[in-house]
Amino acid sequence: MNESRRQERSISRGVAGSDRSDVDIAIIGAGPYGLAAAAHLRRSGREVRVFGTPLAFWRTHTPVGMLLRSPYQGSNIGDPERTYTLQAYERDSCQTMPRPIPVEQFVDYGLWFQTRAVPDLDRRSVHRVSPTQDWFQIELGGGDTVTSRRVVVAAGIGGFAHVPPEFAALDREVLSHTMHRHDLSALAEGRVAVIGGGQSALESAALLHELGAEVDVLVRAPLVRFLTEGSWKHRNPIVSKLLYAAPDVGPALASHLVARPQLYTRMSGRRQDQLATRSVRPAGAGWLRPRLDGIRVRTGVTVAEAQSEGGRVKLTGSDGVTDVYDHVLLGTGYRIDVRKYEFLDARIVARLRTLDGYPTLTADFETTVPGLHILGAPSARRFGPLMRFVAGSGFAGRVLARGVG
């Protein structure tokens, strides 16, 4: 029996002299991974309490009008009985979900899932998770505290938005990251430089263009990549099933490895890195390509210098071209570093072993801090690219429930 299990089964005084914690397992975060984890843990008989605003990132940090890059069949939040699928939501709401799925409707589906799988959600925010003698103490908004035997962090990537150093000195009035631009309409009358060649950057550029903005896209790579959904390989159901797993993450054939994290974990580190690079490199959905007509896309260009100038921004590219913009929108992705979760006490952070910001995890998502588990995108280094997508929530919930059960 490992040390964390011995701790869990020992008699502890906790933080108030009692012989039990307030809750068996506390989950921080009510997005797809937190909700899926709660559904699986409850199915296995565990006492669970979930903290957070449901679908918070999707509701407030995703630009209005965006569509999911993930296909319909890869957008189900995982639950153990597959009761709360998109199809069930469509039947219950008497509507058909468009393809691709609008973020606003995915949020509605997520809230529908939450009211059924986790109806007792505690919407208070978590301010601090601290270690005690045997439990974790959780400080909540409003000043209340609870103790828990285990803590599952499913807090997403909102705190990891990447701002490249060349933009660090710009005034925040003329610079923003896509996660901070829920409503792009405020930029509709200006000239905007969008930085990046991934889905978030390209779709933000398309939305801005459709709102009336003059848009330039600057892409570091020599070309803009587009995913192949819509090609004959996807349209032919037999061929598509042979080449691509349902989540449709990764290239042909490799998609089946990505969809099976238990196989991914058995690969060599070199093979894992190769597969991850091919599966999640910056690219736009195939259906996005025609929406970029009329937008100037400069490839093979980095920003050599960025200066605020009279309420605008002067950008000089590595190609020597200088342009002036009203705003710079960064679609530069996220740099995961779980040590930056603000709610983690310094004593926990000091014991967290990480590699490039990703936590070292056991087979059941447990960190090097006994009793502390981390799900979602931060678990991608151990379990692969699937953990960056909603489709991975079912695997994560199932493995977590099995491991702590």
Secondary structure, 3 states (H helix, E strand, C coil): CCHHHHHHHCCCCCCCCCCCCCEEEEEECCCHHHHHHHHHHHHCCCCEEEECCCCHHHHHCCCCCCECCCCHHHCCCCCCCCCCCHHHHHHHHCCCCCCCCEHHHHHHHHHHHHHHHCCCCECCCEEEEEECCCCEEEEECCCCEEEEEEEEECCCCHHHECCCHHHCCCCCCCEEEHHHCCCHHHHCCCEEEEECCCHHHHHHHHHHHHHCCEEEEEECCCCCCECCCCCHHHHCHHHHHHHCCCCCCCCCCHHHHHCCHHHHCCCCHHHHHHHHHHHHCCCECHHHHHHHCCCEEEECCCEEEEEEECCEEEEEECCCCEEEECEEEECCCECCCHHHCCCECHHHHHHCCEECCEECCCCCCECCCCCEEECCHHHHHHHCHHHHCHHHHHHHHHHHHHHHC
